[in-house]
């Protein structure tokens, strides 16, 4: 479960919109003080908005990040399933080998008995 957000989504969107629509661009630190948020939080929001708009290539977009989380979750689930299947396969292979050994011993005993009776 994700931690509760310190700042509301409305505040984030408004802060980013204020920064992006301003001409000239205000200093992030001043805008953050005016809005009552931490400057690095505002800087991160702005960078993420730029990535979502396709203006930055050094960050994942929000959609890409959500897809990555879903793929990592699916990958972990598939790894767990493979571990279960690998364990079950080893278990059944061991039982099959034991059964075959017993059957092979019985076949050898039958051949020996037939050879003795025939002689």
GROMACS elastic network, one bead per residue, 0.5 to 0.9 nm:
[ bonds ]
;  ai    aj funct       b0    kb
    2     5     6  0.85871   500
    3     6     6  0.89474   500
    5     8     6  0.66735   500
    5     9     6  0.85090   500
    7    10     6  0.83451   500
    7    11     6  0.65448   500
    7    12     6  0.69703   500
    7    37     6  0.79378   500
    8    11     6  0.52924   500
    8    12     6  0.64448   500
    8    13     6  0.87936   500
    9    12     6  0.50111   500
    9    13     6  0.61103   500
    9    14     6  0.84738   500
   10    13     6  0.51945   500
   10    14     6  0.60216   500
   10    15     6  0.84766   500
   11    14     6  0.51189   500
   11    15     6  0.59922   500
   11    16     6  0.85431   500
   11    35     6  0.84864   500
   12    15     6  0.52053   500
   12    16     6  0.61840   500
   12    17     6  0.84965   500
   12    42     6  0.76622   500
   12    45     6  0.69123   500
   13    16     6  0.52505   500
   13    17     6  0.60099   500
   13    18     6  0.85216   500
   13    45     6  0.84406   500
   14    17     6  0.50429   500
   14    18     6  0.60271   500
   14    19     6  0.86021   500
   15    18     6  0.51093   500
   15    19     6  0.62698   500
   15    20     6  0.86621   500
   15    31     6  0.80898   500
   15    32     6  0.82108   500
   15    35     6  0.74533   500
   15    42     6  0.73707   500
   15    45     6  0.84733   500
   15    46     6  0.84693   500
   16    19     6  0.51361   500
   16    20     6  0.60749   500
   16    21     6  0.85007   500
   16    42     6  0.75482   500
   16    45     6  0.67112   500
   16    46     6  0.56536   500
   16    49     6  0.73447   500
   17    20     6  0.51467   500
   17    21     6  0.59172   500
   17    22     6  0.83488   500
   17    46     6  0.89036   500
   18    21     6  0.54535   500
   18    22     6  0.60644   500
   18    31     6  0.87255   500
   19    22     6  0.54579   500
   19    23     6  0.85856   500
   19    25     6  0.64415   500
   19    26     6  0.67262   500
   19    27     6  0.88161   500
   19    28     6  0.79145   500
   19    31     6  0.78189   500
   19    46     6  0.78409   500
   20    23     6  0.81178   500
   20    25     6  0.73235   500
   20    46     6  0.81618   500
   21    24     6  0.88671   500
   21    25     6  0.81156   500
   22    25     6  0.54011   500
   22    26     6  0.69804   500
   23    26     6  0.77896   500
   25    28     6  0.84603   500
   26    29     6  0.84745   500
   26    30     6  0.72266   500
   26    31     6  0.66654   500
   27    30     6  0.53957   500
   27    31     6  0.63058   500
   27    32     6  0.85679   500
   28    31     6  0.51614   500
   28    32     6  0.59512   500
   28    33     6  0.85770   500
   28    39     6  0.63536   500
   28    40     6  0.85681   500
   28    42     6  0.71005   500
   28    43     6  0.67137   500
   29    32     6  0.51142   500
   29    33     6  0.62710   500
   29    34     6  0.86974   500
   29    38     6  0.81843   500
   29    39     6  0.51744   500
   29    40     6  0.83279   500
   29    42     6  0.84497   500
   29    43     6  0.86663   500
   30    33     6  0.51744   500
   30    34     6  0.62307   500
   30    35     6  0.86925   500
   30    39     6  0.82217   500
   31    34     6  0.50291   500
   31    35     6  0.61879   500
   31    36     6  0.84645   500
   31    37     6  0.86502   500
   31    39     6  0.80479   500
   31    42     6  0.85377   500
   32    35     6  0.51163   500
   32    36     6  0.58505   500
   32    37     6  0.50896   500
   32    38     6  0.60245   500
   32    39     6  0.51107   500
   32    40     6  0.86166   500
   32    41     6  0.85045   500
   32    42     6  0.64208   500
   32    43     6  0.88300   500
   33    37     6  0.62944   500
   33    38     6  0.73816   500
   33    39     6  0.73912   500
   34    37     6  0.79977   500
   35    38     6  0.88938   500
   36    39     6  0.89983   500
   37    40     6  0.86080   500
   37    41     6  0.70046   500
   37    42     6  0.69518   500
   38    41     6  0.52635   500
   38    42     6  0.64835   500
   38    43     6  0.87661   500
   39    42     6  0.51608   500
   39    43     6  0.61333   500
   39    44     6  0.86562   500
   40    44     6  0.60908   500
   40    45     6  0.85686   500
   41    44     6  0.51561   500
   41    45     6  0.62778   500
   41    46     6  0.87116   500
   42    45     6  0.50580   500
   42    46     6  0.61877   500
   42    47     6  0.86160   500
   43    46     6  0.51651   500
   43    47     6  0.61989   500
   43    48     6  0.86256   500
   44    47     6  0.51000   500
   44    48     6  0.60998   500
   44    49     6  0.85533   500
   45    48     6  0.51342   500
   45    49     6  0.61396   500
   45    50     6  0.86115   500
   46    49     6  0.50772   500
   46    50     6  0.61696   500
   46    51     6  0.86287   500
   47    50     6  0.50495   500
   47    51     6  0.61886   500
   47    52     6  0.86323   500
   47    56     6  0.76781   500
   47    59     6  0.80543   500
   48    52     6  0.61295   500
   48    53     6  0.85560   500
   48    56     6  0.85379   500
   48    59     6  0.73016   500
   48    60     6  0.80555   500
   48    61     6  0.69494   500
   48    62     6  0.75781   500
   49    52     6  0.50431   500
   49    53     6  0.61637   500
   49    54     6  0.86731   500
   49    55     6  0.86731   500
   49    61     6  0.83030   500
   49    62     6  0.87838   500
   50    53     6  0.50421   500
   50    54     6  0.62748   500
   50    55     6  0.50997   500
   50    56     6  0.57906   500
   50    61     6  0.88166   500
   51    54     6  0.50561   500
   51    55     6  0.55771   500
   51    57     6  0.65983   500
   51    58     6  0.77563   500
   51    59     6  0.60162   500
   51    60     6  0.66699   500
   51    61     6  0.54484   500
   51    62     6  0.81949   500
   52    55     6  0.75715   500
   52    56     6  0.80318   500
   52    59     6  0.88515   500
   52    60     6  0.78848   500
   52    62     6  0.64099   500
   52    63     6  0.81755   500
   53    56     6  0.78464   500
   53    61     6  0.83002   500
   54    57     6  0.71696   500
   54    61     6  0.81265   500
   56    59     6  0.66527   500
   56    60     6  0.88336   500
   57    60     6  0.75503   500
   60    63     6  0.79637   500
   60    64     6  0.57743   500
   60    65     6  0.59261   500
   61    64     6  0.51294   500
   61    65     6  0.61105   500
   61    66     6  0.86392   500
   62    65     6  0.50858   500
   62    66     6  0.62404   500
   62    67     6  0.86425   500
   63    66     6  0.51432   500
   63    67     6  0.61752   500
   63    68     6  0.85771   500
   64    67     6  0.50187   500
   64    68     6  0.60617   500
   64    69     6  0.86451   500
   65    68     6  0.50265   500
   65    69     6  0.62936   500
   65    70     6  0.87149   500
   66    69     6  0.51529   500
   66    70     6  0.62902   500
   66    71     6  0.86661   500
   67    70     6  0.50851   500
   67    71     6  0.61035   500
   67    72     6  0.85633   500
   68    71     6  0.50830   500
   68    72     6  0.60856   500
   68    73     6  0.85399   500
   69    72     6  0.51776   500
   69    73     6  0.61993   500
   69    74     6  0.86580   500
   70    73     6  0.51179   500
   70    74     6  0.61945   500
   70    75     6  0.85675   500
   71    74     6  0.50041   500
   71    75     6  0.59763   500
   71    76     6  0.85737   500
   72    76     6  0.61999   500
   72    77     6  0.86168   500
   73    76     6  0.52406   500
   73    77     6  0.63119   500
   73    78     6  0.87394   500
   74    77     6  0.50487   500
   74    78     6  0.61655   500
   74    79     6  0.86135   500
   75    78     6  0.50951   500
   75    79     6  0.61678   500
   75    80     6  0.86811   500
   76    79     6  0.50797   500
   76    80     6  0.63015   500
   76    81     6  0.86916   500
   77    80     6  0.51695   500
   77    81     6  0.62776   500
   77    82     6  0.86995   500
   78    82     6  0.61033   500
   78    83     6  0.85932   500
   79    82     6  0.50509   500
   79    83     6  0.62230   500
   79    84     6  0.87103   500
   80    83     6  0.51044   500
   80    84     6  0.63389   500
   80    85     6  0.87024   500
   81    84     6  0.51258   500
   81    85     6  0.61977   500
   81    86     6  0.85481   500
   82    85     6  0.50209   500
   82    86     6  0.59356   500
   82    87     6  0.84973   500
   83    86     6  0.50529   500
   83    87     6  0.61329   500
   83    88     6  0.85408   500
   84    87     6  0.52088   500
   84    88     6  0.61271   500
   84    89     6  0.85012   500
   85    88     6  0.50502   500
   85    89     6  0.59323   500
   85    90     6  0.85457   500
   86    89     6  0.50859   500
   86    90     6  0.62400   500
   86    91     6  0.86366   500
   87    90     6  0.52081   500
   87    91     6  0.62011   500
   87    92     6  0.87438   500
   88    91     6  0.50215   500
   88    92     6  0.61641   500
   88    93     6  0.84233   500
   89    92     6  0.52958   500
   89    93     6  0.59560   500
   89    94     6  0.85178   500
   90    93     6  0.50862   500
   90    94     6  0.61326   500
   90    95     6  0.86990   500
   91    94     6  0.52832   500
   91    95     6  0.64477   500
   91    96     6  0.87550   500
   92    95     6  0.50195   500
   92    96     6  0.60441   500
   92    97     6  0.85630   500
   93    96     6  0.50055   500
   93    97     6  0.61354   500
   93    98     6  0.86332   500
   94    97     6  0.52058   500
   94    98     6  0.63283   500
   94    99     6  0.87302   500
   95    98     6  0.51541   500
   95    99     6  0.62255   500
   95   100     6  0.86413   500
   96    99     6  0.50719   500
   96   100     6  0.61047   500
   96   101     6  0.85582   500
   97   100     6  0.50656   500
   97   101     6  0.61085   500
   97   102     6  0.86723   500
   98   101     6  0.51364   500
   98   102     6  0.63737   500
   98   103     6  0.87346   500
   99   102     6  0.51962   500
   99   103     6  0.62211   500
   99   104     6  0.85847   500
  100   104     6  0.59268   500
  100   105     6  0.84684   500
  101   104     6  0.50861   500
  101   105     6  0.61622   500
  101   106     6  0.86342   500
  102   105     6  0.51740   500
  102   106     6  0.63136   500
  102   107     6  0.87708   500
  103   106     6  0.50865   500
  103   107     6  0.62629   500
  103   108     6  0.87026   500
  104   107     6  0.50551   500
  104   108     6  0.61980   500
  104   109     6  0.86026   500
  105   108     6  0.51071   500
  105   109     6  0.61520   500
  105   110     6  0.86240   500
  106   109     6  0.50626   500
  106   110     6  0.61772   500
  106   111     6  0.86701   500
  107   110     6  0.50732   500
  107   111     6  0.62178   500
  107   112     6  0.85612   500
  108   111     6  0.51371   500
  108   112     6  0.61090   500
  108   113     6  0.85876   500
  109   112     6  0.50243   500
  109   113     6  0.61081   500
  109   114     6  0.86146   500
  110   113     6  0.50627   500
  110   114     6  0.61639   500
  110   115     6  0.85382   500
  111   114     6  0.51146   500
  111   115     6  0.60933   500
  111   116     6  0.85816   500
  112   115     6  0.50584   500
  112   116     6  0.61574   500
  112   117     6  0.86095   500
  113   116     6  0.50850   500
  113   117     6  0.60927   500
  113   118     6  0.84505   500
  114   117     6  0.50882   500
  114   118     6  0.59260   500
  114   119     6  0.84315   500
  115   118     6  0.51201   500
  115   119     6  0.61057   500
  116   119     6  0.51666   500
